[in-house]
Amino acid sequence: MIRIPFLLLSLLFLTACGDSPVGREARILAMGDSMMAWNGLSGQSIPDVVASELQEPVIDRSVTGARMIYRLPISGAAGLSIPKQYRAGPWDWVILNGGGNDLLLGCGCAVCDRKLDKLISDDGAQGALPELVARIRAAGAKVIVLGYLRSPGRSSPIEACRDEGDILDARLTQLAARDDGVTFLPAAGLVPHGDLSFHAADRMHPSIKASRVIGGMVATVIRQQN
C-alpha cells in the first residue's frame, strides 16, 4: 500500500476541488472539521447527504482535525485552519462548523472561558466564528452553521465538553439572530441518553445515521430558503 502523508493528501484534495469542472458549477460549499468530513470515505458525510438530497454538487473542503484558530501557515493552508478553507466562488450557500477541536484540544473542555471568547463573544458579534461568517456573508452567500452532537453518555471522550457545547450553541444562536442570512442548526437534542446509534465507534464522531439526519436538516433549510 502506498501511504501519502496527511498534509500532502490535504493539499492534493484542495487543489482538485479548486480546479474541477464540478467546482466551477457548484453553488454550495461545505467547510469545517471531522464532524463535517466524517463518513466521507463511504460517500455518506453531511455534505454527501446534502448533495444527494438536493441532487446538485456540494464542494466539501472540511478536514479532520481542523480548528477555527490555527496559526501554522502551511498546514493551515492545507485545511487545518477552517477560515483558510474558504475561497471566493459563486456560492449561494456555505455550510460551516467549527470550534470543537479548539475546545477539546486547546483547553481540554475544562478551563475554556478565554478560548470560548476568542471563538465567539457572548453576544455573537465578535470572535473567529463571527469574523468568518461576516466574510462569507459579505461575498453574498447564506450561511448554515452546524452545532455539535453531544455525548451519548456512555464512555465518550467528549463527555466533559457538554457545558462548553451548550455555551457555544447559545452564542451561535445569538450570531444567527443578528443576520437573516445566517441559520444555526443545533444538534444537541438529537442524541437520547445512552443511545449509541448517532455516534461512530469512537463515541465522538457522527455515525452514518447522524450524518444522514444532519444532512437532511441542512437540505431542508436550503429548500425552504431557495
Sequence and secondary structure as in RCSB ss.txt:
>XXXX:A:sequence
MIRIPFLLLSLLFLTACGDSPVGREARILAMGDSMMAWNGLSGQSIPDVVASELQEPVIDRSVTGARMIYRLPIS
GAAGLSIPKQYRAGPWDWVILNGGGNDLLLGCGCAVCDRKLDKLISDDGAQGALPELVARIRAAGAKVIVLGYLR
SPGRSSPIEACRDEGDILDARLTQLAARDDGVTFLPAAGLVPHGDLSFHAADRMHPSIKASRVIGGMVATVIRQQ
N
>XXXX:A:secstr
     HHHHHHHHHHHHHHSHHHHH  EEEE SHHHHTTGGGT SHHHHHHHHHTS EEE   TT BSS   HHH
IIIIIBHHHH    S SEEEE   HHHHHHHSTTTS HHHHHHH  TTSSSSHHHHHHHHHHHTT EEEEE    
  SSS TTGGGHHHHHHHHHHHHHHHHT TTEEEE  TTSS TT  TTB TTSSSB HHHHHHHHHHHHHHHHHH
 
